[in-house]
Amino acid sequence: MPFPPPRSQDLRQRLEELKVAAEYALEEVVASANEAGWGTQEVLGALVEAARSLGDANSADRDPANDPPIGDAVRKQIGHGEQFD
């Protein structure tokens, strides 16, 4: 689901706009998960944990776009016993 662009430059207003958009997106995720048989509380718990995980990853590597392409990493592993599906 695409998020709308910010309409304001004021940080408090931007945060409120983003909160509304995020709540809408999460409502859709929860509804979809409910239809698939997941309970609301377990979905919300999983989303909180996923958000923490993403936050930790962002703290560890704030700009993953500067990382080498995955293809280079794979090429470096060839011949070292790794198997790929």
C-alpha positions as CSV (number, residue, x, y, z in Angstrom):
1,M,0.0,0.0,0.0
2,P,1.5,3.3,-1.0
3,F,1.8,6.0,1.6
4,P,0.7,9.6,0.7
5,P,3.5,12.2,0.6
6,P,3.8,14.6,3.5
7,R,1.7,17.7,3.1
8,S,3.5,19.8,5.8
9,Q,7.1,20.7,6.7
10,D,6.2,21.0,10.4
11,L,7.6,18.0,12.1
12,R,4.6,17.6,14.5
13,Q,2.1,17.8,11.6
14,R,4.2,15.3,9.5
15,L,4.2,12.9,12.4
16,E,0.5,13.1,12.7
17,E,0.0,12.6,9.0
18,L,2.3,9.6,9.0
19,K,0.5,8.1,12.1
20,V,-2.8,8.3,10.3
21,A,-1.4,6.7,7.2
22,A,0.3,4.0,9.2
23,E,-2.8,3.2,11.2
24,Y,-4.8,2.8,8.0
25,A,-2.1,0.5,6.6
26,L,-2.0,-1.6,9.8
27,E,-5.8,-1.9,9.8
28,E,-5.6,-3.4,6.4
29,V,-2.8,-5.8,7.4
30,V,-4.7,-6.9,10.5
31,A,-7.9,-7.4,8.5
32,S,-6.1,-9.5,5.9
33,A,-4.4,-11.6,8.6
34,N,-7.8,-12.0,10.4
35,E,-9.3,-13.3,7.1
36,A,-6.4,-15.8,6.9
37,G,-7.2,-17.1,10.4
38,W,-4.8,-15.1,12.6
39,G,-6.0,-13.5,15.8
40,T,-5.9,-9.7,16.1
41,Q,-3.7,-9.8,19.3
42,E,-1.2,-12.2,17.8
43,V,-1.0,-10.1,14.6
44,L,-0.4,-6.9,16.6
45,G,2.2,-8.6,18.7
46,A,4.0,-9.9,15.6
47,L,3.9,-6.4,14.1
48,V,5.4,-4.8,17.2
49,E,8.2,-7.4,17.1
50,A,8.7,-6.9,13.3
51,A,8.9,-3.1,13.9
52,R,11.5,-3.6,16.6
53,S,13.5,-5.9,14.3
54,L,13.4,-3.3,11.5
55,G,14.4,-0.6,14.0
56,D,17.4,-2.7,15.1
57,A,18.4,-3.3,11.5
58,N,18.1,0.4,10.7
59,S,20.3,1.3,13.7
60,A,22.9,-1.2,12.6
61,D,22.9,0.0,9.0
62,R,21.3,3.3,8.4
63,D,22.0,3.4,4.7
64,P,21.7,-0.1,3.2
65,A,21.7,1.4,-0.3
66,N,25.5,1.9,0.1
67,D,26.0,-1.8,0.8
68,P,27.5,-3.9,-2.0
69,P,25.0,-5.7,-4.3
70,I,24.0,-9.1,-3.1
71,G,25.4,-10.6,-6.3
72,D,28.9,-9.5,-5.3
73,A,28.5,-11.2,-1.9
74,V,27.3,-14.4,-3.5
75,R,30.2,-14.4,-6.0
76,K,32.7,-14.1,-3.1
77,Q,31.2,-17.2,-1.5
78,I,31.4,-19.4,-4.6
79,G,33.9,-22.2,-4.1
80,H,33.6,-22.1,-0.3
81,G,31.1,-24.9,0.2
82,E,27.9,-22.9,0.1
83,Q,24.9,-24.4,-1.6
84,F,22.3,-22.3,-3.3
85,D,18.8,-23.4,-4.2
